[in-house]
Structure formats: structure tokens, C-alpha cells
């Protein structure tokens, strides 16, 4: 998945992502440039510093993994820029 954020995966969208990820039972890892972080950790997601145009990979393992992947991919690909709120992933 390619990050489409003008300012990358910054604090607010990382928090939204983690909140969504935490609603699932599955283990979630986000990988960028060979570095893997726990997808349910705001600090972890922020430390990968994903910027616009960079590729990230989601690794999901658990009972609800298919639902988790579908939901997180939809979240990351359907977000739009809203000047009054934050930069988000499309």
C-alpha cells in the first residue's frame, strides 16, 4: 500500500489508525523499509515515519484477520485531506 498523505502518517492519523486496529483481536504489524512495528501502538506507527509516496505493508494474524485487513486497508485508502482537521490517507 502506498501512502498518499501530503505530510505522511503523522500523529493524528496514526492515532486514528491505532484506534481502528485495536478494535480487532488479530495481531497487526506495519512494515516500512524492513522495519516492523506493532500496529496497535501509536508510538510504533509514528516511528516508521511513513511519508507520501512511500510503501507500507500490513501483516495481520489472528481469528479475524480477513476482516481486519479489509477494514484497515479501506481506512487507509478512503481517507481524504480536510484542511480543518488533518492530513489523512486516501
Residue frames relative to the residue before (quaternion, step in Angstrom):
aa qw qx qy qz dx dy dz
X 1.0000 0.0000 0.0000 0.0000 0.00 0.00 0.00
X 0.2836 -0.7647 0.5610 0.1419 3.58 -0.92 0.96
X 0.4162 -0.6975 0.5292 0.2453 3.57 -0.88 0.99
X 0.1667 -0.8051 0.5660 0.0595 3.55 -0.84 1.04
X 0.4177 0.7277 -0.4533 0.3008 3.58 1.25 0.19
X 0.5005 -0.6493 0.4820 0.3091 3.55 -0.93 0.87
X 0.7926 0.2267 -0.1115 0.5549 3.60 1.04 -0.78
X 0.6030 -0.6065 0.3438 0.3878 3.56 1.21 0.40
X 0.6925 -0.4598 0.3707 0.4142 3.51 -1.39 -0.18
X 0.0314 0.8485 -0.5219 0.0823 3.55 0.45 1.29
X 0.8283 -0.3459 0.1526 0.4135 3.56 -1.35 0.23
X 0.7237 0.4537 -0.2853 0.4347 3.58 0.63 -1.02
X 0.6963 0.4427 -0.2912 0.4841 3.60 0.84 -0.87
X 0.5844 0.5548 -0.3700 0.4624 3.60 1.12 -0.59
X 0.6520 0.5099 -0.3076 0.4693 3.59 0.98 -0.82
X 0.6401 0.5094 -0.3186 0.4788 3.59 1.01 -0.79
X 0.6375 0.5273 -0.3169 0.4637 3.58 0.99 -0.88
X 0.6796 0.4901 -0.2843 0.4660 3.60 0.86 -0.98
X 0.6196 0.5310 -0.3495 0.4604 3.59 0.98 -0.74
X 0.6611 0.4871 -0.2964 0.4877 3.58 0.94 -0.88
X 0.6651 0.5130 -0.3040 0.4496 3.60 0.86 -0.95
X 0.6713 0.5248 -0.2912 0.4349 3.57 0.99 -0.83
X 0.5908 0.5811 -0.3681 0.4217 3.58 1.22 -0.27
X 0.6726 0.4627 -0.2839 0.5029 3.60 1.31 -0.10
X 0.5403 -0.6297 0.4625 0.3124 3.56 -1.23 0.53
X 0.6003 0.6235 -0.3513 0.3570 3.59 1.04 -0.78
X 0.4708 -0.6005 0.5565 0.3288 3.53 -1.31 0.44
X 0.0970 -0.8013 0.5902 0.0124 3.56 -0.95 0.91
X 0.0241 -0.7755 0.6309 -0.0025 3.54 -0.96 0.95
X 0.2036 -0.7396 0.6309 0.1165 3.54 -1.11 0.78
X 0.1053 -0.8112 0.5749 0.0168 3.56 -0.78 1.06
X 0.0795 0.7557 -0.6467 0.0667 3.53 -1.05 0.92
X 0.8517 -0.0183 -0.0278 0.5229 3.56 -0.84 1.04
X 0.7267 -0.4549 0.2353 0.4578 3.57 0.98 0.87
X 0.6218 0.5188 -0.3446 0.4748 3.58 1.27 -0.06
X 0.1663 -0.8017 0.5718 0.0514 3.55 -0.76 1.10
X 0.0336 -0.7815 0.6230 0.0028 3.56 -0.98 0.92
X 0.5649 -0.5823 0.4603 0.3603 3.54 -1.24 0.48
X 0.4162 -0.7535 0.4650 0.2068 3.56 -0.75 1.11
X 0.6622 0.4723 -0.3086 0.4931 3.58 1.28 -0.09
X 0.6111 0.5174 -0.3421 0.4918 3.56 1.30 0.37
X 0.4161 -0.7155 0.5016 0.2515 3.58 -0.60 1.14
X 0.6729 0.4893 -0.3067 0.4623 3.58 0.85 -0.92
X 0.6325 0.5338 -0.3332 0.4517 3.59 0.99 -0.78
X 0.6810 0.4829 -0.2863 0.4701 3.57 0.83 -1.01
X 0.6644 0.4986 -0.3119 0.4612 3.59 0.98 -0.77
X 0.6605 0.5463 -0.3243 0.4003 3.63 0.98 -0.76
X 0.6041 0.5483 -0.3874 0.4294 3.61 1.11 -0.33
X 0.2280 -0.8411 0.4708 0.1376 3.56 1.35 -0.21
X 0.1115 0.8152 -0.5548 0.1234 3.58 0.82 1.02
X 0.1423 -0.8014 0.5799 0.0346 3.54 -0.80 1.10
X 0.7152 -0.4357 0.3267 0.4382 3.52 -1.30 0.29
X 0.8120 0.2561 -0.2120 0.4798 3.56 -0.94 0.95
X 0.5982 0.5580 -0.3701 0.4403 3.60 1.24 -0.16
X 0.4143 -0.7105 0.5204 0.2296 3.54 -1.19 0.63
X 0.0596 -0.7536 0.6532 0.0430 3.54 -1.11 0.80
X 0.2313 -0.7500 0.6044 0.1366 3.55 -1.25 0.51
X 0.2348 -0.7450 0.6080 0.1419 3.55 -1.05 0.84
X 0.0781 -0.7583 0.6463 0.0341 3.58 -0.90 0.98
X 0.0072 -0.8140 0.5767 -0.0687 3.56 -0.61 1.18
X 0.0326 0.7984 -0.5978 0.0645 3.57 -0.88 0.98
X 0.5360 0.6162 -0.4567 0.3527 3.57 -0.73 1.07
X 0.7613 -0.4028 0.2706 0.4300 3.51 -1.36 0.09
X 0.7858 0.2790 -0.1491 0.5315 3.60 0.97 -0.79
X 0.1996 0.8452 -0.4826 0.1132 3.58 1.17 0.55
X 0.6491 0.5163 -0.3430 0.4410 3.62 0.90 -0.77
X 0.6593 0.4946 -0.2973 0.4820 3.57 0.94 -0.89
X 0.6363 0.5427 -0.3170 0.4473 3.56 1.03 -0.83
X 0.6697 0.4954 -0.2947 0.4683 3.57 0.84 -1.01
X 0.6619 0.5141 -0.3083 0.4500 3.57 0.84 -0.97
X 0.6886 0.4919 -0.2796 0.4536 3.57 0.88 -0.95
X 0.6991 0.4674 -0.2808 0.4625 3.60 0.86 -0.94
X 0.6355 0.5084 -0.3365 0.4738 3.60 1.00 -0.73
X 0.6360 0.5183 -0.3251 0.4703 3.56 1.00 -0.80
X 0.6387 0.5292 -0.3157 0.4608 3.58 0.96 -0.89
X 0.7242 0.4548 -0.2514 0.4533 3.58 0.82 -0.99
X 0.7432 0.4170 -0.2352 0.4673 3.58 1.06 -0.63
X 0.7204 0.4571 -0.2612 0.4515 3.60 1.16 -0.32
X 0.5023 0.6648 -0.4257 0.3528 3.59 1.23 0.04
X 0.1858 -0.7817 0.5890 0.0870 3.56 -1.14 0.68
X 0.5653 -0.5713 0.4680 0.3674 3.54 -1.28 0.39
X 0.0059 -0.7601 0.6496 -0.0159 3.54 -0.97 0.96
X 0.4044 -0.7643 0.4513 0.2207 3.56 -0.34 1.27
X 0.7010 0.4763 -0.2775 0.4524 3.57 1.03 -0.70
X 0.7488 0.3794 -0.2176 0.4980 3.62 1.21 -0.19
X 0.7259 -0.3632 0.3086 0.4958 3.59 0.33 -1.20
X 0.5039 -0.5853 0.5143 0.3729 3.54 -1.31 0.04
X 0.0174 -0.8286 0.5585 -0.0335 3.56 -0.74 1.00
X 0.6051 -0.5839 0.4134 0.3492 3.56 -1.26 0.43
X 0.2950 -0.7222 0.5976 0.1853 3.55 -1.09 0.75
